[in-house]
């Protein structure tokens, strides 16, 4: 290993790390590539033809799929929370029975039951809407 001495300014500038360029190989590469650069390029074009790629259909399908799957966490959360919330509402409606307001109690139980059923079938309804959107 060869010892090399240098000043602090040379060390700090980092100029000792730079490789020296080999101009002989650059000159050889330039002489080889010049004839190719000077030769004319040939390109042939037939008549103007439209090529259908179906980009709009692809983008439409991907957008529909993205929107449908973007709602999945929200739907899962609503389905998971629907039973406990419905149970609390039905227990509250039972208190209306105890207070003598049976009409309001039956109305609360009916609305809670209907809401629970609709939330449970919401994934099915979203799949139906997705299929209808895909058919159009």
N, C-alpha and C positions, 0 to 999 in steps of 0.2 A: 504494500500500500504506500502510495506516494504522499508525502507531507506537503501541504500547500500553505503558503502564507499570504494573508490579505489584510487590508486595512479594515477598521471597524465600519467605515462608511460603505465599503464594498459588501461587507457581510450583511449590513442592515438593509441595503438596497435589494439584495437578493439576486443580483446579476450573475453571480457565480453558479446559480442553479439552472440558468437557461442553457438549453442545448444549442450548440453551433449547427447552423443549417448546412446541409450538404448540397451545394449548388450544382454539382455535377449530375446528380440524379434528377434534379429539377430541369436542367437543360436537356437531358435525354428524354424526359417525359414530354417536354414541350415540343421537341422536334418530331416525336412520334405522333402527337395529337394534332399538330397543325394541318397535315393533309386532310384529316377527317373534318376539321372545321371549315376548310375551304371548299370541300365538295358539296354540291347542292343536295338538299334533302328532297326526296320524292314522296309525295303523298297523293293518294287517289281518293276521290270522294264520289260516291254514287249520288243519285238524286236525293232530294230532301224527303226523308221518311220519318214519320212519327212513330216512336217506339213506346208502346203502352207499358207502363211499369206498375200500375195499380197502387201508386203511392197514397192516394187519398183513401183508398179502402184500407190499406195497412195502417195508416195514421188513425183512421176512425176506429178500427178494432183495438189498437193499442190504447187510445184515449178512453174508450169504453171500459176496457179491462182495468186500466189504472183507476178510473173513478169508482168502478165497482169494488175493487179491492181496497181503495182508500177508506171506504166506509166500514170495512170488516171489523176493526177494533171497536168502533162505536156500537155496531150492532151486537157484537159479543157482550159488551158491557151492559147494554140495555136488556138483553136476554137474561144475563146472570142476575141483574138487580130486580127484574120484574117480579119474581116470586116473593122476596122479602118485603118489597114495597106494597104489593097487593095484600099480603098478610096483615101488615100494619093498618092498611085502610079498612080491611074487613073487621079487624078488632075494634077500630074506632067506630065503625058502623054498628057494632054490637052495643056499644055504649049509647048510641042513639036509641036503640030498642029499650034500654034500661031507663032512658029519660022520657020515654013515651012518644018519641018522634019516629014512628015506624015507617012513614012514607020516605023520610029522608034516609033512614037506615037502608031500606030496600033499594033506593036510588043509588046510594053509595056502593052497596054490594054489587049491584048490576054494573055500574060504571067501572068498578075495580076489576070485575071478572072479564068484562069486554076488553078493557085495556090490556089485561094479562094475556088474553088469547091473541089479540092483535100483535102484541110485541113478540109472542112466541112464533107466530107465522110470518113475521117480518122478513126473515132470511129467504123464505120461500117466495114471498112477493117480490123481493129484490131480484131473485133469480129469474122470475117470470118477466119482470121489466127488462132485465138484461137480454133475455132471449128475444123479446119483442123488438128491442133496439137493434139487435144483431140481424133480425130478419128484414128490417127496413132498408 
